[in-house]
């Protein structure tokens, strides 16, 4: 087949295979611009960590000012594109307002993200320093960008929140939907192959390992057989829960009680009481109170690093 014939066949497919064309439509957010926005946000959240040259303290105000100005300009442009796609009324004015609201949340997000880094240091005996965690641990990128994307998600911005989390997904192998509500002190050890669904809620001081899925058990469908959007379909994880590698927890009615330990490779479709230990034994999943096994569990804790001991 000649190149002209391939071109003709492609043009014909644009007419016959709709749904994956975007022709004569509004300007969609640009992936390259969104990726730059994600990187700039990481520079803003962690000043001095990702710069090509050392950042001196007396230059920080000017540095932050430049970053903020660039982020505001880029974020406003991409939000406006998203609102035009959604046919919002007065997308330009709405984009300015939503951009301002999102940027106002950044100081509070930094406070929460600091607890995530602290959780990583306290939760991984292999961590030698906070610097190592910020520079080398994929969970920092995945969780930080999800927290930013969640703000945009709750503000009702379409497209952009998912594009931000997918940038982190591509970089880290960690798929956290921007709709998930995640408390402080969150740590994903190894942070590869983790999936956290849109309607999932996660409390504070939760630690999960690689390969964990917090997903949907099944989808409600409408009369046409299409999945119904916006319903609760992912589990709730209460405070101080640890979930070990490749555990799968499914269903919007599934709740893992506080202070529980979920063993590796288990498959959970029902709620678990607080202070439980869940293990796979043969073909069965066994749930029992943690106190029965406390004496046999050997734990080692790294030195506790309080919030006053370091800064980002």
C-alpha positions in Angstrom: 0.0 0.0 0.0 1.4 3.4 -1.0 1.7 6.3 1.4 -1.2 8.1 -0.4 -3.3 5.0 0.1 -2.5 4.9 3.8 -3.4 8.5 4.1 -6.7 8.0 2.3 -7.6 5.0 4.5 -6.8 7.0 7.7 -9.0 9.9 6.5 -11.8 7.4 5.8 -11.4 5.9 9.3 -11.8 9.4 10.8 -15.3 9.5 9.2 -16.3 5.9 10.1 -14.7 5.4 13.5 -16.0 8.3 15.6 -15.2 8.8 19.3 -11.5 8.9 19.0 -11.4 12.0 16.8 -11.4 15.5 18.1 -11.9 17.6 15.0 -13.4 21.1 14.8 -13.8 20.9 18.6 -12.5 23.1 21.5 -8.8 23.3 22.2 -8.1 20.5 24.7 -5.5 20.8 27.5 -2.0 20.1 26.3 -0.3 17.1 27.8 3.1 18.7 27.6 1.9 21.8 29.4 0.2 19.7 32.1 3.5 17.7 32.6 5.4 21.0 33.0 2.7 22.2 35.4 3.2 19.0 37.5 7.0 19.5 37.5 6.7 23.1 38.5 4.4 22.2 41.3 6.9 19.8 42.7 9.6 22.5 42.6 7.2 24.8 44.5 6.3 22.2 47.1 10.0 21.1 47.6 12.2 24.2 47.1 15.8 23.4 46.7 15.4 19.7 45.9 14.9 19.6 42.2 16.8 22.7 41.0 19.8 22.4 38.7 21.8 24.6 41.1 21.6 25.1 44.9 18.9 27.4 46.1 20.0 30.0 48.6 17.6 31.2 51.3 17.9 34.8 50.3 16.8 34.0 46.8 13.7 32.0 47.8 11.1 34.9 47.7 12.1 35.7 44.1 12.3 32.0 43.1 8.8 31.3 44.6 7.4 34.4 43.0 8.6 33.3 39.5 7.3 29.8 40.0 3.9 30.9 41.2 3.5 33.4 38.4 4.3 30.7 35.8 2.1 28.1 37.5 -0.8 30.6 37.7 -0.5 31.4 34.0 -0.3 27.8 32.9 -2.9 26.5 35.3 -5.4 29.2 34.3 -4.9 28.5 30.6 -5.4 24.7 31.0 -8.4 25.1 33.4 -10.0 27.4 30.9 -9.5 24.8 28.1 -11.1 22.2 30.4 -14.1 24.5 31.1 -14.6 25.2 27.4 -14.7 21.5 26.8 -17.4 21.2 29.5 -19.3 24.1 27.9 -19.2 26.1 31.2 -20.7 29.6 31.3 -18.0 32.3 31.1 -15.1 29.9 31.1 -12.5 32.6 31.2 -13.8 34.2 34.4 -14.5 30.8 36.0 -11.0 29.7 35.2 -9.5 32.7 37.0 -11.6 32.1 40.1 -10.8 28.4 40.2 -7.1 28.9 39.6 -7.1 31.4 42.5 -8.9 28.9 44.8 -6.5 26.1 43.9 -3.4 28.2 44.5 -4.7 29.3 47.9 -4.7 25.7 49.0 -1.0 25.2 48.4 0.3 26.2 51.8 -2.1 23.7 53.5 -1.1 21.0 51.0 2.6 21.5 51.9 1.7 21.0 55.6 0.0 17.7 54.8 2.7 16.5 52.3 5.3 17.1 55.0 3.4 14.5 57.1 3.6 12.1 54.2 7.3 12.4 53.9 7.6 12.0 57.7 5.5 8.8 57.4 7.9 7.5 54.8 10.9 8.1 57.0 9.3 6.6 60.1 7.8 3.7 58.1 10.9 2.5 56.2 14.0 1.4 58.1 15.9 1.5 54.8 15.4 5.3 54.6 18.7 7.0 55.5 17.4 10.6 55.3 14.5 12.8 54.4 16.5 14.0 51.4 16.7 10.4 50.1 12.9 10.1 50.4 12.1 13.3 48.5 14.6 12.7 45.8 14.2 8.9 45.3 10.9 7.6 46.6 8.2 7.4 43.9 5.4 7.7 46.5 6.4 11.4 47.1 5.5 12.3 43.5 2.4 10.1 43.3 0.9 11.3 46.6 1.9 15.0 46.2 0.4 15.3 42.7 -2.7 13.4 43.8 -3.3 15.9 46.6 -3.0 18.8 44.1 -5.3 17.0 41.6 -7.8 16.3 44.3 -8.2 20.0 45.0 -9.0 20.6 41.3 -11.3 17.6 41.3 -13.3 18.9 44.3 -13.5 22.3 42.5 -15.2 20.6 39.6 -12.4 21.0 37.0 -12.8 18.3 34.3 -9.9 16.5 32.5 -7.0 18.2 34.2 -7.0 16.4 37.6 -6.9 13.0 35.9 -4.1 14.2 33.5 -2.0 15.3 36.5 -2.4 11.9 38.3 -1.7 10.1 35.1 1.6 11.9 34.8 2.5 10.5 38.2 1.1 7.1 37.2 3.3 7.0 34.1 6.4 8.0 36.2 5.8 5.8 39.2 3.4 2.9 38.3 1.1 4.2 41.1 -2.5 4.9 40.0 -4.3 7.1 42.5 -7.5 8.6 41.2 -7.8 12.3 41.9 -11.2 11.7 43.5 -9.8 9.6 46.3 -9.8 11.3 49.7 -6.6 10.6 51.6 -5.7 11.7 55.2 -2.3 12.9 56.4 0.7 10.7 57.2 0.1 8.4 54.1 2.9 6.2 52.9 3.1 3.8 49.9 6.2 1.6 50.3 7.8 0.7 47.0 4.9 2.4 45.3 4.6 0.2 42.2 1.4 -1.4 40.9 -0.8 0.3 43.5 -4.4 1.2 42.4 -6.6 3.5 44.5 -10.1 4.1 43.1 -12.1 7.3 42.8 -14.5 6.9 45.7 -12.0 5.4 48.1 -11.4 7.1 51.4 -8.2 6.6 53.4 -7.7 7.8 57.0 -4.6 9.1 58.7 -1.4 7.1 59.3 -2.2 4.5 56.7 0.7 2.5 55.1 0.3 0.3 52.0 2.8 -1.8 50.0 3.3 -2.5 46.4 0.6 -4.1 44.3 -2.3 -3.2 46.6 -5.6 -2.6 44.9 -8.4 -0.6 46.5 -10.9 -1.1 43.8 -14.5 -1.7 42.7 -16.2 -5.1 43.1 -18.7 -4.6 40.4 -20.4 -1.8 38.5 -24.0 -0.7 38.6 -25.3 -0.3 35.1 -28.2 1.6 33.6 -30.9 0.2 31.3 -28.6 0.5 28.3 -25.9 -1.6 30.1 -23.6 1.4 30.7 -21.8 1.8 34.1 -23.5 4.4 36.3 -21.1 7.2 37.2 -20.6 8.9 40.5 -21.7 6.0 42.9 -19.7 4.8 45.8 -17.8 1.7 44.6 -14.4 1.7 46.4 -13.5 0.7 50.0 -12.9 2.9 53.0 -9.7 2.5 55.0 -9.7 3.8 58.6 -6.8 5.3 60.6 -3.6 3.4 61.4 -4.2 0.5 58.9 -1.3 -1.4 57.3 -2.0 -3.2 54.0 0.7 -5.6 52.8 1.8 -6.4 49.2 -0.7 -7.4 46.6 -3.7 -7.4 48.9 -7.0 -6.7 47.0 -9.8 -4.9 48.8 -13.0 -4.3 46.7 -16.4 -2.7 47.1 -18.0 0.5 48.1 -19.5 -1.1 51.2 -16.2 -2.5 52.4 -14.6 -0.8 55.4 -11.3 -1.8 57.0 -11.4 -0.9 60.6 -8.8 1.2 62.4 -5.5 -0.3 63.6 -6.0 -3.4 61.4 -3.3 -5.3 59.5 -4.1 -6.8 56.1 -1.7 -9.5 55.1 -0.2 -9.9 51.7 -2.1 -11.4 48.8 -5.5 -11.5 50.6 -8.8 -10.9 48.7 -11.3 -8.9 50.8 -14.9 -8.2 49.7 -16.4 -7.5 53.1 -15.8 -5.2 56.0 -13.2 -6.0 58.6 -13.6 -4.9 62.3 -11.1 -2.6 63.9 -7.9 -4.1 65.5 -8.0 -7.1 63.2 -5.3 -9.1 61.5 -6.3 -10.6 58.2 -4.2 -13.4 56.6 -4.4 -15.9 53.8 -4.2 -19.4 55.1 -4.5 -21.9 52.2 -7.7 -21.3 50.4 -9.2 -19.3 53.2 -9.0 -15.7 54.4 -8.8 -15.7 58.2 -9.7 -12.7 60.3 -8.8 -12.5 64.0 -8.1 -9.9 66.7 -4.6 -8.5 66.6 -4.0 -9.1 70.2 -3.9 -12.9 69.6 -0.7 -12.4 67.5 0.9 -9.4 69.1 3.4 -11.4 71.0 4.6 -13.2 67.8 5.0 -10.0 65.7 8.5 -8.6 65.7 8.6 -5.0 64.7 11.5 -2.6 64.4 10.9 1.2 64.3 13.3 3.7 62.9 14.0 6.9 64.9 10.9 9.1 65.2 11.3 12.2 63.2 8.9 14.9 64.5 7.6 17.7 62.4 9.9 20.2 64.1 13.0 18.2 63.2 13.1 19.0 59.5 11.5 21.2 56.9 10.8 21.2 53.2 
